[in-house]
Amino acid sequence: MITINSHIHTSFSKDAKSSLQEVIAAAKKAGLKIITITDHFPLPEGFKPEAGDSYMAREQLNSYIKLVLSEKEKNKGIDIR
């Protein structure tokens, strides 16, 4: 049985529709023990996204990090990376 998913995007990446909480709930339901969130971080200063790019907005980064850390604390039964 597979108990790890090492490449998951959330709605922060714009190329996925599920929130982090939905991803965690689905992972638990599937019996996963480890999940790795691989959202696309904002582009560095000076880079301009092209149409269709799925990077999160720079303004979202701090709230994203806080959310991931909060969900890791709340969900001790699954290793969120």
ABEGO torsion letter per residue (X at the ends): XBABBABBBBAAAGABABBAAAAAAAAAAAGBABBBBABBBBBBBGBBBBBGBABBBAAAAAAAAAAAAAAAAABAABBBX
